[in-house]
Amino acid sequence: AFARAAQADSGFAEAWANRGTSALSYGDAALAISRYRVAIRAASPSPVYCTNLAHALLVAGYPDSASVALVNALVVDSTFLPARGLIEQLDAER
C-alpha cells in the first residue's frame, strides 16, 4: 500500500519531508526523524532528505546515525555542500 501511494502521488515524499521539517521546527526531533524516514523510503535517493534526517538525528543526540545519513546523502551527490558541512562539523566535535 505504501509503495502504491508513493507512486500515485509524486508529491508524497516531499509532503512527508515538509512534515519532518515542521516537526523539527517545533522541537520534536523524534517525530521529524520518523517523517524524514518515510520521505526517504518514498523518494528516489535524495541528499536533501538524508541531510535533513541527519540534522534531526543530531538534535535528538544520535551523532553516529547522523553520520550514516550524511554518508548516504553523499553517496547520492558527493558535491552536496550541506551534507559535507555537517560531516565536517561532526568530525570537528569528535
N, C-alpha and C positions, 0 to 999 in steps of 0.2 A: 504494500500500500504506500509506503514511504517513497519508494522509487517512482511509482506511478505519479504521485503528487508532485515530486520534484520535476519529472519530465513534462507534466501537463502545464506547469507554470514556471516560466523562465525566471520570474522574479522571486521564486520561493526562497532560494538561498540568500538572496540579498535582504529579503524581509527578515529572515532569522538573524542575519548578521546585524541588521539595524536594531533588532530587539536586544541583541547582545550588547551593543553599544549603549543603548538606553539603560539596560540593567546596570552596566558598569558605571554609568554617569550617576546613578542613584546609589552607588556604593555596594551593590550586590554582585560581587565577583563570582560567586558560585553559580548564580543564575546566568551571568554573562558567559561563563565557561561552557555551560550546557548548551546555550543558544548558539555560540560560535561553533561548537562541535556539530550541531545539526546543520548549520550553514556549510561547513566543510564537507560533510557527508553528501549534501545535496548538490554541490557545485563541482565543476571541474576544478582541479587544483588552483587555489588562489593564494598568492603570497600575502594579500591584504588580510584575508580571513585568518590565515595561520599566524600572522603577526598580531592581529587583534586578540586572538586566543592567547598568544604568548604574554601579551600585556596583562590580560585578565589573570593568567596564572601567576604572574609576578605579584600582582596586587593581592592575590589570595595566599601568597607565601610558598609557591611551588617553583623555585628557580630551575630545578632540573627538568621538570616538564616543560617549562617555558623555553628552555634551550632546545629541546626536541622540536617544539612547534616552530621555532626560528630556523632550525636546520631544514625542516620541511618547507618553509617559505622560500629558503634559498635554493633548495633543490628545484623548485618550480621556476624561480627567477633569481639567478645568482647576483644580479645587479640591483635588487630591491633594497634601496637605502634604508628605509625604516627598520627592516629586519637586521641589516648589518649594524646599524646604530645600537639596537637593543643588545645584540650579541657582544659588541664592544663594551657596552655598559655592564653587562653581566660579567664579562671577563675581568674588568677593572675592579669589580666588587669582590671577586674571589681571591 
